[in-house]
């Protein structure tokens, strides 16, 4: 992959290389978050500990869902954000990503049953999806079949 990226950069194809090999969503996470991680299935990708903002501690993106909320019918995927305290939020997104090629040099795959901690948050990868919670006990549970804020 590094070789393909170098070739694309030398040939002036930066945008197409980013789109084809890194995936826009995680490429963005890799440049703005200290921790970039995903579920083993690749359907959920998260960026934790935002470099530019101390308030937005965690952002997770899920591409394939069984049913989108009505307000997100036009979007491609769903993005969930969670600060160090307070409730999580859902945002509709209009960008795509390729889950298996997400900035693979920096994306850590979190095995099922394992957790990753950040600045005021913890995410646990489960066979049923990803569960993330902040230090005030709020968070979200994400899976292909259901997405819940709590």
Order of alpha helices (4+ residues) and beta strands (2+ residues): alpha-alpha-alpha-beta-beta-beta-beta-beta-beta-beta-beta-beta-beta-beta
